[in-house]
Amino acid sequence: MFAEWLKGTWKLDSFTGTDADGESIDMMGPGATGFISYSDDGWVSVQIAGADRPRYDIPDVAGGTDAQTLAAARSLFAYAGTFAVDEENGIVYHSLQFSLIPNWIGSRQKRRITKESENVLVLTADPARMGPLGKKRRSRLRWIRLER
């Protein structure tokens, strides 16, 4: 059911976080872009970037100043690993082997699956400390399937 349906590449439509008071924010700022891909061989890859990321002075991997490098890291979110689907409960687990956040490597990230339509996927996570002021927020990522 979900395992087959998830396969493919999805483009980020929105990434919000809602706190216990019901306040919702754009987690990577307005206009964030990104992709999530689920492969036939059981791998998942996620990349999300904030809009209007500042460019390095020199277009090279090591060409940014310390401030530019910090801004680049803070405006990007990425991880990859394997995935497994709990069909009965509508949950996908991402077992991370790579992550921009080093503490997440080796973790198992739980996401609830909502199928809004054949081409719209919503993934929600349990509340976790994230975003400004380190408030606990439930993240909600809405994805649109790319044409195959």
C-alpha positions as CSV (number, residue, x, y, z in Angstrom):
1,M,0.0,0.0,0.0
2,F,2.2,2.9,1.2
3,A,5.6,1.3,0.5
4,E,4.9,1.1,-3.2
5,W,3.1,4.4,-3.4
6,L,6.0,6.3,-1.7
7,K,8.6,5.2,-4.3
8,G,9.8,8.0,-6.6
9,T,10.8,11.6,-6.1
10,W,8.7,14.3,-4.4
11,K,9.2,18.1,-4.4
12,L,8.7,20.1,-1.2
13,D,5.5,22.2,-1.1
14,S,5.8,23.3,2.5
15,F,7.7,22.6,5.7
16,T,6.0,23.9,8.9
17,G,6.5,23.4,12.6
18,T,3.7,23.8,15.1
19,D,4.3,24.3,18.8
20,A,2.0,23.3,21.8
21,D,0.3,26.7,21.7
22,G,-0.7,26.1,18.0
23,E,1.8,28.7,16.6
24,S,3.0,27.5,13.2
25,I,6.2,28.7,11.4
26,D,7.9,28.0,8.2
27,M,10.8,25.8,9.4
28,M,13.3,26.8,6.7
29,G,11.7,30.2,6.0
30,P,9.2,31.1,3.3
31,G,10.1,29.7,-0.1
32,A,12.2,26.8,1.0
33,T,12.7,24.1,-1.7
34,G,13.6,20.5,-1.5
35,F,13.2,16.9,-2.6
36,I,12.7,13.5,-1.0
37,S,13.3,10.3,-3.0
38,Y,12.3,6.8,-2.1
39,S,14.1,4.2,-4.2
40,D,13.1,0.7,-5.3
41,D,16.0,-0.7,-3.4
42,G,14.9,0.7,0.0
43,W,16.8,4.0,0.2
44,V,15.6,7.4,1.1
45,S,17.3,10.8,0.5
46,V,16.2,14.2,1.7
47,Q,17.5,17.7,0.8
48,I,15.8,20.9,1.9
49,A,17.2,24.4,1.3
50,G,16.0,27.7,2.5
51,A,15.3,30.4,-0.1
52,D,17.8,33.0,-1.1
53,R,20.8,31.2,0.4
54,P,23.8,33.6,0.5
55,R,26.5,32.8,-2.0
56,Y,30.2,32.3,-1.2
57,D,32.7,35.0,-2.2
58,I,34.6,32.4,-4.1
59,P,32.5,29.7,-5.9
60,D,34.5,26.8,-4.4
61,V,33.8,24.2,-1.6
62,A,36.2,26.0,0.7
63,G,35.6,29.5,-0.8
64,G,33.2,30.8,1.8
65,T,34.1,32.9,4.8
66,D,33.3,31.4,8.2
67,A,30.1,33.4,8.3
68,Q,29.1,32.3,4.8
69,T,29.8,28.7,5.6
70,L,27.8,28.9,8.8
71,A,24.9,30.5,6.9
72,A,25.1,27.8,4.2
73,A,24.9,25.0,6.8
74,R,22.1,26.6,8.7
75,S,20.0,27.0,5.5
76,L,20.3,23.4,4.4
77,F,18.9,20.2,5.8
78,A,19.9,16.8,4.3
79,Y,20.0,13.1,5.2
80,A,20.0,9.7,3.6
81,G,19.6,6.1,4.7
82,T,17.2,3.2,4.4
83,F,13.5,3.2,4.9
84,A,10.9,0.8,6.1
85,V,7.1,1.2,6.1
86,D,4.7,0.1,8.9
87,E,1.6,-0.3,6.6
88,E,-0.8,-1.0,9.5
89,N,0.0,2.2,11.3
90,G,0.8,4.4,8.3
91,I,4.4,5.2,9.4
92,V,7.6,5.3,7.5
93,Y,10.9,4.9,9.4
94,H,14.1,6.5,8.0
95,S,17.2,4.8,9.4
96,L,20.0,7.4,8.8
97,Q,23.4,6.6,7.6
98,F,24.3,10.1,6.6
99,S,23.1,13.5,8.0
100,L,24.0,17.1,8.0
101,I,23.2,16.8,11.7
102,P,25.9,14.4,13.0
103,N,23.8,13.4,16.1
104,W,21.2,12.0,13.7
105,I,23.6,9.5,12.1
106,G,22.5,6.0,13.3
107,S,19.0,7.3,14.4
108,R,15.6,6.1,13.3
109,Q,13.4,8.9,12.3
110,K,9.6,8.2,12.5
111,R,7.2,10.0,10.1
112,R,3.4,9.5,9.9
113,I,2.2,9.2,6.3
114,T,-0.9,11.0,5.0
115,K,-2.0,10.5,1.4
116,E,-3.8,13.7,0.6
117,S,-4.2,12.6,-3.0
118,E,-2.4,10.3,-5.4
119,N,0.3,12.9,-5.9
120,V,0.4,14.7,-2.5
121,L,2.2,13.2,0.5
122,V,2.3,14.7,4.0
123,L,4.9,13.5,6.5
124,T,4.6,14.5,10.1
125,A,6.9,13.9,13.0
126,D,6.4,13.7,16.8
127,P,7.2,16.9,18.6
128,A,10.9,17.6,18.8
129,R,13.1,20.7,19.7
130,M,13.7,22.5,16.5
131,G,13.7,26.0,15.0
132,P,13.9,29.3,16.7
133,L,14.2,29.3,20.5
134,G,14.5,25.5,20.5
135,K,10.7,25.1,21.1
136,K,9.2,21.7,20.7
137,R,7.4,21.6,17.4
138,R,5.6,19.0,15.3
139,S,7.0,19.2,11.8
140,R,4.7,18.8,8.8
141,L,6.3,18.4,5.4
142,R,4.0,18.4,2.4
143,W,5.4,17.0,-0.8
144,I,4.2,16.9,-4.5
145,R,5.1,13.9,-6.6
146,L,7.3,14.6,-9.6
147,E,6.2,13.1,-12.9
148,R,7.9,9.9,-13.8
